[in-house]
Amino acid sequence: MTEPRFDDVIHPSTRLTLVSTLAATDWAEFAFLRERLGMSDSALSKQLSTLEDAGYVLTERRPQGRRRTVRVRLTTPGREAFAGHVAALRAIVDAALPAGEDTTRSAN
């Protein structure tokens, strides 16, 4: 079981969405992430730099014809930090619900 650990680097909504997207795959292309998050190149680069400085992502630049593409992946510490952050968020939500209420049920 993952130790709940709130992570201030991951928590801002943009980075949380970015990390959760990366958690679902091995590698993701920069262009895909830009479209998925609806961000400019510079804004996405800034968020990736913050995550890279924390050791949570690795970026790789690859030649593709006359251009270079950038792809991104979560590192093992990044995956562990994400899992701990999700566990911490679940603990916060669970503490706010009446005893025995299921947090996984549909809102419908």
Number of C-alpha atoms within 10 A of each C-alpha: 6 13 13 18 17 18 16 8 16 24 16 11 9 16 18 17 16 20 23 17 17 21 18 10 11 10 16 18 15 20 15 11 19 17 11 12 14 12 14 12 13 10 13 20 14 12 16 21 16 16 20 17 11 13 14 23 21 17 18 13 11 11 9 9 7 5 7 11 13 14 17 20 21 26 18 12 13 22 18 16 22 26 20 19 23 22 18 18 17 14 13 13 11 15 10 10 11 8 8 7 10 10 11 6 7 6 5 3
